[in-house]
Amino acid sequence: MDRRLSLSIILFFIFLLLFITIVLISEYKNMDRLKVEYPNIPKESYDYRKSNLNIWAINLEIKFLFPLLLLITGISKRIGVFANGNGRNLFSTGFIYMVIFLAIELLVSLPTSFYSSFILKHRFGLSNQTIYRWIEIILKSFILNGLVLSLFVWFPYYLMYRSPNRWWLYLGLFAIPIIVFITFISPMYIDPIFNKYTSIEDDELGKEIKILLKKSGIEDAEIYEVDKSRDTKEMNAYMTGVFKSKRIVLWDTTIDKLDREEVLAVTAHEIGHYVKGHIWKGIVLGGIFSILIVYLIHKTSNWMLIRSNGSFGFSRFQEIASIPLIILVLNFYMFFASPFINMSSRHMEREADLYEINLTKNKEAAISTMIKLHEESLSLPRPSKIFKIWYHSHPTAEERIEFFTQYMP
């Protein structure tokens, strides 16, 4: 590895540590201010936030250290040699490599995942999940993601072999129909693998939601309740799918813990996302963004590979052992793209809030819903500014309540 690449890696990890330090200091100062401004916030909310910040810091470091260590220790190369065997074809080599890689990744992420999604959730009274249910979800996610990635990892490498200089363009363009396809089939075939979805169109609540859908011109959307109470005490709702798969999904916890007007307020917000074209905008922008990201991966990975001087164990980007290199570079660009992605997401959320209040004409329900959603999840009214810019896909609860309070429909 030449000096320039070594220095670049060292400087990035120094920056990462400084970034984590600045965020933690900002978050703790923000919590001190909140204790003065909102004296009724329970101590549990602050404790929960602090615990989550520690997990966030560890996971951020692992995100970059894990693929880097696979490269510089030569483990990725050895897995690639084993996967290739005695000259297996590209499909078989990619399949075997991904199964091994994802198994190692699962083992590495398991401790923090178990602590954050099981231990902490139970410690702070946010989960109903049994250990068997937690294991079931982990295994289902691993099998589903592993199967999809293992079956299709050969395709980018096939493009690299056929067109070493333009594979990134073809792969980026191909991402658009793939995103549409996944968005279409996911609600009908993938989501039910994890939870039970029950139609509530004929219930009294379903009929009231149908009125909102009809007013919005999407009365063909289906309405479902999902049994999330098996996993959590928190609340949520979402609208997903395209064409004939579009549907409103309400967590059963949302229906149980909110009154009727509040449930309709949540639903109106989700309807706003579809009416404002956020799902389609996400698909189109996601496709364009994919082209840019894959191009940057192509240029940066080749630059790193040339300057590695063989220290990764391979010299060609087309080798399957380059997967950790691709992931490392992808994580790098996604990290710096996060502020822009989340800024766009916050804009869409504001549009959905505006649509909600104009559709329901019920400011009180919008405000009380927002308060309950955040109190039940032990969320704070706002994060620090830097954390909001980098990680918040929604406006803060403080901002949304202020908007609902001041806006005149």
N, C-alpha and C positions, 0 to 999 in steps of 0.2 A: 504494500500500500504506500503510495507516494505521500510526500509531506503535505501537499495541498489538500488531498482528501482527508488525511488524518486530522489536519487542523480544522477543516470544515466540520467534521463530526464532533470534535471536542468543543468547538465554539457553539455548535447547536445545542449540545447537552448543557453547557454553561448557561446559555440563554434559557433553556427549558427550566432549569433550577431557579433562575432569577424570576422567570414568569410565575412559577408556582409560589415562590416566596412573596412576590408582589400581590398575587391574588389572595393568598391567605391573610396577609396583613390588611388588605383592603376589606376582606370579608369580616374580620374580627372588629375592625373599626366601625364598619357598617352595623354590626350587631350591637355595639356599644351605643350607637346613635338610636337604634330602634328601641332599645330598652328605655330610653328617655321619651321618645315620641309615642311609643305604644306600650305603656306600662302593663297592659293586660295580657300581653303575649306570654303564654306559659313557658316555664323553664325547659320543658321537654322539647319545644320547638327549636330552641337554641342548641341544646345538646344533640338533637338529631341532625341539625345543620352541620355542626362541627364534625360529627362522625362521618357524614357524607363527604365533607371536604377532604378528610384524610384519605378516604377511599378514592376520591377523584384524583388526588395527587399521585397516589401509588399507581393507579391504572394508567394515568398519562405517561408516567415513566416506563411502565411495562410495554405500552403500545409501541414505543420506539426501541427499547432495549431487546425485546424478544426477537424480532426479525434480524436486528443487527448481530446479535450473538449467534444466531443460526448461520449467518454468513461468515463472520470472522473466525468462528471455531471450526468451520468446514463441515458442520453437521448437515447442512442443506445439501452439500455436494454428496455426502455419503448416503443420504436418503435417496438422492437422485440416481446414484449408481445402483442402489438396491432396487429401486422402482424400475429401472431400465432392464435389469437382469441380463439375460443373454441376447439383448437386442429386441426387446418388446416394441410393439408399435406405439405411436404417440398417444393414442387413446388409453391403452393399458398402463403406460408409464405415468401419465398424468393422473389417472384414477388412483393408482397405488400411492403415488407421492402425496396426493391431497388427503387421503385417508390417514396416513401417518402424520402429516403436518397438522391436520385438524385435531388429531388425538393428543398430540403434544401441546398444542395451543389450549385445548380444553383443560388439561392437567395444570398448566401454568395459571390459567385464569380462575380455576375452581375455588381456591381459598378466598379471594376477594369477592367473587361472585356469591359464594355461600354466605359470607359475612354480611354483605350489603343487602342482598335480596331475601335472606332468610333470618339470620340472627338479629340484625338491626330492626327489621320490620316487626318481628315478634317482640323485641325488647321495648319498642315504643308503641305497641298495640295497633299496628297498621296492617296486620296480616292474620288470616285464618288458615293459612296453608300448612298442611302436614308435611313432614319430611319426605314422605312417599310421593306426594303430589309435586314437590319441588324437584325431586329426582326424575319424575316422569316428564316434566317440562324440559329439563336439561337434556335428557336423552332424546326426546322427540325433536328438539331443536337441533341437536348434534346430528342425528340421523338425517333429518330433512335437509339442513344446510350442507352437510357433508355429501349427501347423495347428489344434490344439484351441482355443487361446485366440482365434485369429482367427475361427474359425467360430462361437464362442459369446459373444464380447464384446458382441454386439448385444443379448443377452437382458436384462442388468441395465439397459441404457439404455431398452429397451422398457418395462420395469417402471417406470422413473423417469417416462417420459412418461405412462403410463397411471395411475400412482398416486404422485405426487411425495412424499406424506407417509408412505406405508406400504410403499414398494417394498422397503425394508430387511427388513421382516418376511417378505414373500413370498419374497425371495431367500434369506434365512436358512433358512426352512422347506424350500425346494427343495434346499438343500445336503445334507440328510440322505439322501434317496434317491440323489443324485448320488454321495456318498461310498460308499454301499453298492455302487452299480453299478461304480464304479472299482475298489473293493477286490475285487469279484467277477471282473471281466474282466482286470485288470492281470496276474495270474500267467499266464494262458493266452494272452493276445494282445499285451501290451505288453512284458513282460520279455524274451520270446524275440527281440525285435527287436535287443537289444543283446548277448545271450549265448546259447550253446547249452545247453539243459537236457536231461539224460539220466536216464531212470528207472533207479533202482538197487534197486527193490523185490525183484527176484529174486536179487540178490547176497547174499552172506553177511551183509554189513553191513546191507543193507536188511531182511533177515529179523529181525535183532536189533532194529532200530528198530521193526519191526512189532509186536514183543512189547511194547515200551514204549507204542506207540500203543494197543494192545489193552487194556493195563492202565489206560490213561487214558480209555478209552471213545470214542476217535476213530480206530478202525482203518481207516476209509474215507479217511483223509488219504493223499495220494500222497507219494512220496519221490523227490527229484531231486538230482542232482549238477550244478553249473553250472561252466562252464570259466572261472573268474575268474583262473586262472593266466596267462591272456593279458594281464591288466591289472595284476596285483599279486602280491606275495609274502606279503601279509598274509592273515589267516584270518577267517572269519565263518560264520555260519549264521543262518537265520531261518525263521519260520513265517508264512505269508501266506495270503490268500484267505478266502472264506466259502462256506458251502454245499458244492457239489461242486467248487469250485476250491481248497479248502484243501489246502495242501501244505507239507511240510518241505523246505527247500532247504539243501544243504550245499555250500559252496565246495570245489572240488577241492583247493585248498591246505590246507583244514582236514582233509580225509581223508588227504592225503599226509603232513602234518606232525605229526598227533596219533596216538597209539595208539588201539586199538579202544575201550577203556574211556573215554578222554577224549572221543572222538567221541560216544559215547553220553551222556556228561555234558552236552555242548553241546546235543545233541538234546533231552534231557530238559528242559533250561531252556526251549527254544523251545516244546516241548509245553506247558509250564507256562503260557506266555502265552495259549495258546488255551483250555486247560482253565479258567483263572481268568477267562476272558471279557474279556481285555484288548483283543482286536480289536474286539469289539462295544461295549465301554465307550468305546473310542477313537472309534468311529463316532457313538455317541449324544452323548458329550461334545463331539465335534467339531462336531456339528450345533448343539447349544445354544450353544457358543462362537461359532459362525459368526453366529448371530442377534445376539449381543451386539456382536461386532466390526463387523458391517455397520451396526448402529444407531449405534455410535460414529463410524464413518466418515461416515455421513449427517449427524450433528449437527456434527462437527468440520469436515468439508469445507465445509459451507454457511457455518459461522462464518468460516472462512478466506477463502472466496470473497467474502463480503459486505465484509470488511475489506481485501480486496486492491485495492478501488477500480479494478478493471479492469486492474491491472498484469500479470495473467496472460494478458490478451488475450481473455478471455471472461467473461461475467457469469452464465451459467446452468450449473448443475451437470449438466444433461442433455446438454451438448455433449461430443462424443467427446474433445475436447482435455483434458477433466478427468481422463483416465486417470492421468497422473503425480501429480495431486493425491490421487487415491484410493490410489495405491501409497505415496506419502509418508506419508499418515495411517495406512495399514495397517501400514507398517514401524514407525511410532512406537508404536502400541499393541501390536504383536507384540514389540517390544523390551522393553516394561515387563511384558508377560504372560509372558515367557520363564521367570522364576524359578518361577512357579506351574505352568506347563506341565511344566517339568523336574522339579519336586518330585513331581508326580503320576506322571511317568514313572519316577523313581527308586523310588517306592513299588511300582509294578508290577514293576520289575526285582527288587526284594527278594522279592516274592511268587513270582516265577518261580525265583529261586535256592532258595527254601524248597521249592518243589515238586520241583525237580531233585534236591535232596539226599534228600528223602523217597522219591522214585521209584527212584533208583539205589542208595541206601544206600552210596555210595562217596565218602567225603570226600576221600580221597587223589587220586582222579581229578579231582574238582572243583577242588582246590587247584592241582594240576599244570597243568590246562587253563588256569586263569586266569593263572598265571605265564607259560606259553608264549604265550598270546594277546597279552599286553602286552609281553613281551620281543621277540617277532617284529615288532611294530609300532613299536618304539622308544618306547613310552609310558612315562610316569612313574607311580609308584605312586599319586600324588594330585596334583591341581592346588591352587592357592590356594583359600581358602574362597569368596571372591567369584566366582571363575571357576566353581567347582563350582555355586554357587547359581544363577548366571545361565545357564550353558551345558551343564552335565553332565546328560545324560538317564539316565545309569547311576550307581550307587554307584561309588566309586573302587575300583581294584584292591586297595588296602590294606584298605578296608572289607569287600570281598567275601571276601578271603582270611581275614581275621579272623573273619568270620561262619562260614565253612566249617570253620575250625579249632575254634571253640568250640561249634558246634551239635552236639547229640546227636540223630540221627534216631530 
